[in-house]
Amino acid sequence: MEQNLHRSEEGINSLVRIAESMNTYRKDLSNIPPIHIIKSNSEYVPLNGNYINGFIAGDGCLYLRTKSNFGSMGIQISQHVNNSYLLREIADYFNPALKVSVHGKDSIQITLGGGKLWKETISPHFKKYPLHGTKTTRLAKLQEIAAILESKEHLERVGRVLIFKPEFKERILKIWNDVPFTPQVLMATTGDRKC
């Protein structure tokens, strides 16, 4: 398109061919899954934290639950079923017990979340392998919210039950919803979460 090739019939046909080879429209599945992501293959290449961060930056969702299970945070990654080996490998990197679940007709996903997993696995991962791109804003907000939740100052005892203090819910929502005015910050809504 930068070379204006899309202005000809041949260019349009070329774009159609490219689009038909992507995602769910892909007709040539001979390289799916790529052999380098299959552990039993001799050409297997183990994933590392930098690769996974690139994947999270492109295809991941950093989320905070703001309705049910308020304050739960994590990462969600969805992929076409053709990428099941890759998604399993990413899940294993964080926690081999994580499920890769079916999400729609042709989609699978992993969800890495919860206070313990965030504190013990996800947060240390991002300290060792810094995230780059537009999702760094969301990550910084989640780290700030995690510090509040880890301190337990947001809880108060009512009888035998610990509940969220209303002012801390407001404070957490303000941190999460405060969007700096920059065109680079992208938001998508997923249920009661913002990615």
N, C-alpha and C positions, 0 to 999 in steps of 0.2 A: 504494500500500500504506500510506503514511503517513496517508492520509485514510480508511483502512479500506474502500476501494471494492472491494478484492479479495474481500470477504466476500459479495458478491452474484454471481448468475449472470452478469449483465452485466459486472461487474468482471473475473471470471475470463475471459470471452470477450475482453475488451479486452486482458488480459495475453497470451492466446494469440495474438491478432493482432499484438501487438508482438513477441513471440518469433518468430513466423513471418516477420517482416520483417528479422530479424537474421542476419548471418553466412551459413552454408551453407543456412539455411532461407529466405533471401530469395527471393521470387518475382518482385518488380518489379525488373527489372534495367535499366530505362530510364535511370537515372542512373549506371550503372556502365560504364566508370569516370567519375568526376566530370570534367567538361570542364576544370576549373581545374588539373588535374594533367597534362594532355596538352600537351606543349611546342608542338606545331604549332597549337594552338587560340588564338584571339585573347583568350580569357579566362584564359589560363594565368597562374598565380601561382607564382613561384619559391619553393622551400622555403628556410627559413633555419634557423640553428642552434638557435634556441629551439623552433621547431616540431618539429624532429627530436628534440630532447631530450624533449619531451612525448611523442613517439611511442615513444622508447626507454623512458621511465619507465613507459609503459602496456603496450607490446607487445614490448619488447626483453628480451634475456637477456644480462647481463654474465657472461662465463664465464672459467673457468680450467681448463685441462686438467690433470687430476691423475693420469692413467695414461699412455696413449700420448702422445708429444710433450709430456711434462711441462713445465709452466710457460708453455705457449702461452696467450695470453689474447686476448679480444676481445669483440665484440658479435654477437649473432645475432638476427635479426628474421624471424618467419614471418607470412605473411598468406594469405588466401584468394586464389586465382588472379584473382579480379575486381579485386584491388588491384595487379596487376602493374605498371601505370604508376607508381604511387606508390612501390612497392618499388624499381623501376629508378631513380627520381629520387633516393631516399635513397642507393642504392648509388653513383650518379654524384656525389653530394655529397661522399662520402668518397674514392672512387677509381673513375673511369669504366671501369677494366679489370675490376672485380669482376663475378662471375657472379651472376645471379639463377637459382637452381636449383629444380627441382621437388622437392617434399618431401611425398610422399603423393599421394592422388588429387586433392584440390582445393586443395592448399597449395603455396606457393612460399616460398623463404627466401633471405636473404643472410647471409653470415658474413664479418665484418670482423675479421680476427685476424692474429696474428703479431707478433713483436718490432718489426720495422721499421715496419709500419703503425701499431702502437700508439704507438711513440715519435714518429713524424713526423706523424701525422694525428689519431689518436683522442685521445691525451692533450692535445695543443694545443687540440683542439676543446672538450674539457670545461673547459679553463682559460678559454677565451673565452666559452663558454656553459655556466655551471654547471648541473649536473643537480640536480633537486629530487625529493623523494619517497623512497620506501623503498629505492630502488636506490643511493642515495648511500653507504650503508654498504659495499656491494659495490664501488663505484667507488673508495672510499678504500682498501680492502684491495688492489685491483688496482694502484693507484698506488704503494702501499707495496711490493708485490711487484715491480713494474716497476723501482723504484729499486734493489732488490737485483740483479735480472737485468742491468740496465744497467751496474752497477759491475763485473760479471764476477767478483766475489769468490766466487761460488757454484761456480766451475769449478776443477778441478784437472787437470793433465796426467798421463796415464798412458800412457807411451810416446809415440805420436804422436797420441793422441786426448784431447780434452777431455771430462771427464765431470762430472756433478753431484756435489758433495760431499754425502754422506748427511745431514749435519747441516743443510745448507741446504734440502734437500727437507723435512725435518721442520719447519724454521722457517717455510717457505712454507706448508706444510699447516696449521700452527698459526695463522698469520695468517688464512688462508682459512676455516678451519673454526671459528674462535673467533666465536661468535655472541653479541652483546650481548643480554641478557635484556630485550627490549622486544617488545610485540605487533606493532609496526609492521614488524619485519624478517621478510620472507617469503622462503622458499627453495623452489626446485623443482629436482629432479634431472633432468638431461638427459644420459644416457650417463655419461661419466666427468667431467662438469662439474656445477657447482652454479650456478644462475642467480641 
